[in-house]
Amino acid sequence: MSEFSDLLSLLIKAKDINIGSLTSYCDLDRSTMYKLINGRRNPASQEQVRRMAEFMNLSPMEHQTLMDAYQITRIGWDVFYRRRSIVEFILNFQNIHAKSSFYFSAAAPEESAPAPQGEGAVPLSGRVQVSSAIHSLCLRALQEGEGSLSILAQPEHLEALDVAASLLSSPAELAVHHIICINNSRSLLRSRQDYNLQCLTRIIPFFGIGCQYHPYYYYDDVNSHFHNLNFMPCLFLSRSLAVICSSDLKEGILFRTPPLTELLQSRFDSILKSSQPLILSFHSSLGFHLKEFPAVMGSSGDGCSLSAEPCLVPYFSEEFLKKYLRGSLPGSTELLEPVRNYVETISKTLLRNYFTQDGARKFLETGRMHEIPEEYYTPLEYSDRVLLLRRLQSQLAAGRQIRLMNTPLDRFPMNLHIFSSPDLGYILFSGGGKPLNYLLLKEQNLLGGFYDFASTMEECGLLCTAEETDAFLRELIG
């Protein structure tokens, strides 16, 4: 039996479906239908599943559940829910980036952690005391200019303690080094969430809040470190204070003695040497755009761009570069050659270009492109906007993979851009009036997950057809 056959059998019994009539309606022979019901064969296509749902008069929810069961049977539970998690990541991105909810209000006097003064070790009991001590540690680092914070804890712990909110508007010179355990094995229990992607989701709020946030990872079974019977596996450390606590955040110890904090820092540094960068982050700058970007993109031969706006940089001509590059930029004349290399690199790399109707309309209305910082160019004139969209349309006619995204990705956030290839991936986003943030994905499971998703969007029904995309562009630009 399979996920699909179990559900199909249940629906047939519950709705008293005549198998012979169902077989005829789906244009199948009786032997094939019984193999589908018994799990000895999988449906040949989504269309075949759709016809079954249509004959059985399934509700929209039942229809979707049957279609999900078909996909789970076809590609496996893990892959199915990883792809679904990426859809949720995209659609919820604006809430993820803006997240700054305070889980804990100020502690009551009798519950609060002792003020971090003097020396010694102080026991902490309850989430309120643990949270108060960690927030005091962060505040001490901010107020006294200590310059660094070291954290060994899973992202869900930082989320529960609302550490991102405590570092909001932190000075740029504050460096936060955060070590995360990443799963390298499947849990014996099925999960509907990709844990590594959930880690990425939970650390997004740390980018753009002011400090230099550096996440690192090592592979192991997360459950064996943070979710079983372990003795205080979480560490929060500044130069003068340290807090170790249990993974449920209910018990801990506050250390205020220099020899102890120095010992913990030494242990943290040794673990850091065995860890790898999870993400490399950049703010929008000419250095990254014109130097680093072509270098990291040069080795990627199969790239996919996902954003609300279509990626139009590959269709810039020499005339466009001279016309719209801001003359007020320092050394703007000398910038022309690296800008030309930048455009050429994207042109060679980008093989698939997926966008939304709203994004294309917004570009036509404003002449702005989110993937390029506004300070580098002036808005395009309307005639040139149309010209770029015509060039995009001509590439579609030539057989390039240029598609509108289908529901639910037609609600792709305007402030998000994702690039994915077999050996490179990045997430670009903006918000709160701050510069563009680039997150270069370094961990292979995350890279593979995003590339698998981008490569299979068409078969998962997340893209419009070439004909539908062409009809939209023709109507848009006349």
Salt bridges, closest charged atoms under 4 A:
GLU3 OE1 - ARG190 NH1 3.59
GLU47 OE2 - ARG50 NH2 2.44
GLU54 OE2 - ARG50 NH1 3.14
GLU62 OE1 - LYS15 NZ 3.46
ASP68 OD2 - ARG84 NH2 2.87
ASP78 OD2 - ARG186 NE 2.84
GLU144 OE2 - ARG140 NE 3.09
GLU156 OE2 - HIS227 NE2 3.39
GLU159 OE2 - LYS99 NZ 2.55
GLU159 OE1 - ARG202 NE 2.99
ASP220 OD2 - HIS225 NE2 2.81
ASP302 OD1 - ARG352 NH2 2.86
GLU318 OE2 - ARG340 NH2 2.45
GLU337 OE1 - ARG340 NH1 2.06
GLU344 OE2 - LYS348 NZ 3.19
ASP358 OD1 - ARG361 NH1 3.44
GLU381 OE1 - LYS323 NZ 3.17
ASP384 OD2 - LYS323 NZ 2.94
ASP452 OD2 - ARG82 NH2 3.10
ASP452 OD2 - ARG83 NE 2.81
GLU459 OE2 - ARG74 NH2 3.17
ASP470 OD2 - ARG474 NE 2.75
